[in-house]
Amino acid sequence: RSIAEILRHLSQKSTVDDEAKDMAATIVFLLREIDEGYYPDYSSWDRKRVADRLVHALKNAGLFEEAIPICEREAEATGSYDRMVEVLLEAGRKEKAVEWIYRGIGKTREEKPIIAVRLRNILIEIKEKEGDVLFAAALQAEEFFRDPDFSSYLDMWKAAEKAGVWQEVREMAHRY
C-alpha cells in the first residue's frame, strides 16, 4: 500500500485495533525511510503532510502517546515544533509543551521565524491562562524591541495595560 492509502484507511477507523497500530507503525517506518533517502521523490512538504495526517489520525483515535514520539522526531527533523507543542497541550502535558516551546524558539528563530512567532504566541496564551500577565507582557515587549512595528507596539500596549505596567513600558519604548 502507498502512504496515502494507509493514511486514508487509518483515518476511517473508528476504533484502535491491531490493524490501526500496524498501519501507524508502517507509516513511521516509511517516514524513517524518507529520512534516509529511500524515497527521493518525497519533498519536505510531502513529508510534512504525511506526518500531519498520521498525527491527526492518532489523535482522533486517542493515541496521544503514540503521536508524541512521531511529533518529537518530526520537530527535530523538519522544524514542526508548533505541532509538537499542540499535541502535548492536547495530551495535558503543559510543562513538557513549555519546554518544547523554548527549544523550538531557539531552533527556529533565525531560519523559520514564523514558527518561532507561533510558539511565542502559544506561550503567551499559556501564561495568560495561568494569570501570569506580567510574563505575557514581557514577551510582548521583547517582541516589540526585537522587531519594532505598529502591530508589535499595539500587542505590547495591550499586554502591558492588562499587567498594569503600561506607563513604565511606554517610557522605555519611546526612549527606544
Secondary structure, DSSP 8 states (H G I E B T S, - for coil): --HHHHHHHHHH-SS--HHHHHHHHHHHHHHHHHHTTS-TT--HHHHHHHHHHHHHHHHHTT-HHHHHHHHHHHHHHH--HHHHHHHHHHTT-HHHHHHHHHHHHHHHTTT-HHHHHHHHHHHHHHHHHTT-HHHHHHHHHHHHHHS--HHHHHHHHHHHHHHT-HHHHHHHHHH-
